[in-house]
Amino acid sequence: MTNTPSASGTGTYVHLGDGRPAVRFTRTYPHPIERVWRFVTEPAELVHWFPSRVEVDLRPGGEMRFSFDPNTPDSVGRVLALDPPRHLSFVWDADELHFDLEPAGSGGTRFTLTNVLAEDDTAARNAAGWQVCLDALDAAANGEHRDGPHAGPTGDWKGYYDAYVAQGVPSGAHIPGVDDVQ
């Protein structure tokens, strides 16, 4: 596995053991694993940080519906694997998302998000997007409430994207909501 850290220090570009490209983020929260599990599985919690509204049939093979992202069309995915409260993976468009939770010291939880990419050139774009989303999750975990990642400071995405590109993270993919503006 190869690693390329971002200039902001939170996302890493990796090649998994099977050669697939991915971006990975790890955060530690001062909450028990069951609480963090709710952050990543309950629609009422996901609304505060995930880039789309989510309806989920939380079982292997279950359908996931993604809607209301201002930059992408509604879509349907499916749950690939589920091991409550430690692992959830699912297909979203052509990518896979893996959420892994493990106990951390003092009753906290280490949360790892891995976005397995269908296309290598989406790495910088997706990493910047997840950075914004995880900033919103960090706020939610600290008791701050936002109306999702799109409600926060929108200028952050471009700075994160530029930092990932400067670090050599593959880029060049279409950027919804940016490349679409005439």
N, C-alpha and C positions, 0 to 999 in steps of 0.2 A: 504494500500500500504506500502511495506517495502522498505527501502532505504539503500544501502551500498555504501558510496562514495569511489572513487578510491584514491590512494595515491597521484596522480597528481591533484586531485581536480576537474576534469572537467566532468567525467562520473559517472553516478549513476546506480546501478543495482536495479531494482524495480520489484515488482509483481503488476500488474494492478488490478483494482477492480474486474475483472473477473478471476483473478488468473494466467493469463498468465505472463511469465517472460519477461522482457524487459531491455534494456539499454537505458539511456536517457542522452542527452547532452543539455545544454542551453548556448547560447552565446548572447552577446549584441553587435550590430554593430552600428556605428555612421552614418548609412545610412537610408533613408526613406524606409518604408515597400515595396514600389514598386520596389526599387533597390534590396533589399534582395530577393524579390520574383523572380526576374530574375536570381539571383545566383542559386536558387533551381529548376527552371523550364526550363531554356533555355539551350539547348545543348552546345552552344558556351561558356556559363558560367560554366556549370557543368564539362566541360573538365578540368578545372583548379583545381577541388577538389574531384569530385566524383570518386569512384574506377573503374568505367567502363564508356565507351562511352555510351551515352543514346540517343535513338531516341524515341520520345514520341508523341502519339496522346492525347493531353492534354484535355481530357473530361472523365467523369465517364464511366468506361468500356473500355476506350481507351487502346490500346496496347502500351507497353513499350518494347523496345529492348535494351539489355545490351550486350556490346561487348568490346573486346580489354583489359580486365583485364588480366594481365600477369599470374594470379594465378587461374583463374576460367574459365570454358567454357562459351561461349555465351549463353544467356538465354532470355526468354520472360516473361514479367509480365503484369499486368494490373492496371489501375488507379481504386482505390476503391472509393475515394471521392475527390472533388475539390471545393474549395471556395476561388477564387482569391480575394485578394492577401494574404489570411490568412491561408489556409490549403490545403495540398496535402498529400494524402496517397495512397500507392500502394503496390502490392504484388511483391516481388522479390524472386525468388526461393520459399522456404517454409516460409520465413519471411514476415512481413509487415514493411514498413517504413512510418512514419508520420512526416511531416514537418509542424510545427505550427509557425506562425509569429504574433507578436502583437506589437503595438507601445510602445516604451520606451521613457523615458524623452529626451528632447532636440532634437526631431526629429529622434531619433534612432529607432532601431528595436530589439526586443528580439526574437531570433530564437531558437526553440526547435526541436531537432531531437529525435524521439523515435523509436528504432528498437525493434519491438515485435518479440520475438524469438520463432521459432518452437521447439527448443530443449534448455533446460536450460543450458547444458554444453557448449553451444556456446557463453555464455555471455562474458567471459574474452577475447576470441579470437575476437569477433565482436567489443567489446568496444575498444580494442587496435587498431583495424583497423579504426574505426570511429575517434578515437583520431588523427591518422595520417592524415586522410582525412580532419578533421576540422582544423588541423594546416594549411593545404594547403588552405582551405577556408578563414581562418584568414588572411593568406598572400595575397590572392586575394582581400579581402575586404580592405586591406591596400595599394592596388595598385601594389603589387608585382606579377609578373607573373611567374608561373611554368608550366611545361607540365604535370600537374596532381599530385596526391599524391605520385605516384610511382617515381617521379623525385626528390623528396626531400630526406632528410637523412633517409635511409632505416633502420638504426640501432635503430631508435626511437621506432619502433613497438615492439621489444623484451622487451625494458625497460618498455613500457606501459603495455604489457601483464604481465610481472612479477609483476608489481605494483598491477594490478587488482587481480591476483592470491593471492598475499600476503594479500590483503584485504578480501579474502574469496569469491570473485566473482566466481561462478561456472566455471569450466574449464574442459578440457579433450577431447574436440571435435577435429576432424581432422583439421590440419592447412595446407591449400593449399600452395604450394610453399616452405613449411618448412618440413612437414612430407613426402613430395614426393621426397625429395633429398636423393639419396642413398649413 
